[in-house]
Amino acid sequence: MPGLSQDHGCKTGPRSGHSPEASSAPRTATDAGKTVGRVRIADNPPTAEQRFLLDYARHNAAVGEDIRYLWCEDANQATLPAEDFWIFDSRIVALLHFDDEDTMLGIELITEPAQIVRYAIVRDAAMHHAVPYGRFAAQVAASE
C-alpha cells in the first residue's frame, strides 16, 4: 500500500500541513490502481485541530483514500502502540518521531522485512477496529 498511516497518540494538534500537492497524491495513487489509506486516532471529544483534520478528510476520501478513525480510548483498549508511521508498497516504513510539543524531530526509514511485517500487523489491527470516515464524521456531528 503506497501510503497507509496511523496517526496515533491522542495528540492535541495536527501533525502535518495540507497542500494541494498532498491532496492530489491519493488520486494519483488510486488512479494507478494502488490503495491509499490511514487511521487517525482522535480524542473524545475531538480537539479543534482534530475537527479540522476530520473536515479536511472529505477531500482525500473523495479521491479514493480510505480514511478511518478510532477514538483514543478504543486504540488504547486494542493495545495499539503509540507510533505514527506510514507504510509504502509493503517495503518501507516511515516512522515519524515527535517531541512532547508535537514538533517533528525526524523520520526513520525502516526496510528490515520482519519489522515491516510488525508494522503491517499494527496497521491491520488499527484498520480492523477503526470506523470509516463518513460514519465517524456523523458520530462527531451527532454529538455536537
C-alpha positions in Angstrom: 0.0 0.0 0.0 1.6 3.3 -1.0 0.6 5.3 1.9 -1.1 3.9 5.0 -0.6 5.9 8.2 -1.6 5.5 11.7 -1.7 9.0 13.3 -1.6 7.8 16.9 -1.1 9.2 20.3 -4.2 11.3 21.0 -2.4 14.5 20.3 -3.9 17.9 20.5 -2.8 19.3 17.2 -2.4 18.4 13.5 0.9 16.9 12.8 1.2 17.8 9.1 0.2 20.7 6.9 -2.1 20.2 3.9 -1.4 21.4 0.5 -2.9 20.8 -3.0 0.0 18.6 -3.8 -0.6 16.4 -0.7 -4.3 16.0 -1.6 -3.5 15.1 -5.2 -1.3 12.3 -4.2 -4.1 9.9 -3.2 -5.8 10.4 -6.6 -2.6 9.8 -8.5 -2.0 6.6 -6.5 -5.6 5.3 -6.7 -5.7 6.1 -10.5 -2.7 3.9 -10.8 -4.6 1.1 -9.0 -2.9 1.4 -5.7 -4.6 1.5 -2.3 -4.2 4.5 -0.1 -5.5 4.7 3.5 -4.9 5.9 7.0 -6.2 5.5 10.5 -6.4 8.6 12.7 -6.8 8.4 16.4 -9.0 11.1 18.0 -9.7 12.4 21.5 -13.3 12.3 22.7 -14.4 15.0 22.2 -12.1 15.8 19.3 -9.9 18.9 19.6 -10.3 21.8 17.3 -7.3 20.7 15.3 -8.7 17.1 15.0 -12.0 18.6 13.9 -10.1 20.5 11.2 -8.4 17.3 10.0 -11.8 15.5 10.1 -13.3 18.2 7.9 -10.3 18.1 5.5 -10.5 14.3 5.2 -13.5 14.7 2.9 -11.2 15.9 0.2 -8.9 12.8 0.3 -11.9 10.5 0.8 -13.4 12.0 -2.4 -10.4 10.9 -4.4 -10.3 7.4 -3.1 -8.4 7.4 0.1 -9.7 5.0 2.8 -9.6 7.2 5.9 -10.7 5.6 9.1 -10.9 6.8 12.7 -10.5 5.4 16.2 -11.3 7.1 19.5 -8.2 7.3 21.7 -9.8 5.0 24.3 -10.5 2.4 21.7 -7.0 2.5 20.4 -5.7 2.1 24.0 -8.1 -0.8 24.6 -6.9 -2.5 21.4 -3.3 -2.1 22.8 -2.1 -0.3 19.6 1.4 1.1 20.1 1.7 4.9 20.2 3.6 5.2 16.9 3.0 7.4 13.9 4.0 5.7 10.7 3.4 5.2 7.0 3.9 2.0 5.0 4.9 2.4 1.4 4.4 -0.5 -1.0 4.7 -3.0 1.8 8.5 -2.5 1.6 9.3 0.7 3.6 8.0 2.1 6.9 8.5 5.7 7.6 8.4 6.1 11.4 7.8 9.7 12.4 9.4 10.9 15.6 7.9 13.9 17.6 8.8 15.6 20.8 6.3 16.3 23.6 5.1 19.5 21.9 4.4 17.6 18.6 7.3 19.1 16.8 8.6 16.6 14.2 12.1 15.5 15.1 12.7 13.3 12.1 11.7 10.3 10.1 13.2 6.9 10.4 13.1 4.7 7.3 12.7 1.0 8.1 13.3 -1.7 5.5 14.1 -4.8 7.5 11.4 -7.3 6.5 10.5 -8.6 10.0 9.9 -5.0 11.2 7.8 -4.2 8.1 5.6 -7.2 9.0 5.2 -6.0 12.6 4.0 -2.6 11.3 1.7 -4.3 8.8 0.1 -6.2 11.7 -0.3 -3.0 13.7 -1.9 -1.3 10.6 -4.2 -4.2 10.1 -5.3 -4.2 13.7 -6.0 -0.4 13.6 -8.0 -0.8 10.3 -10.0 -3.6 11.9 -11.0 -1.5 14.9 -11.5 1.8 13.1 -14.7 3.1 11.5 -14.9 4.7 8.1 -14.5 8.5 7.8 -18.2 9.1 6.9 -19.5 7.2 9.9 -17.1 8.8 12.3 -17.9 12.3 10.9 -21.6 11.5 11.5 -20.9 10.4 15.1 -19.0 13.6 15.8 -21.7 15.7 14.2 -24.4 13.9 16.2 -22.6 14.6 19.5 -22.4 18.4 18.9 
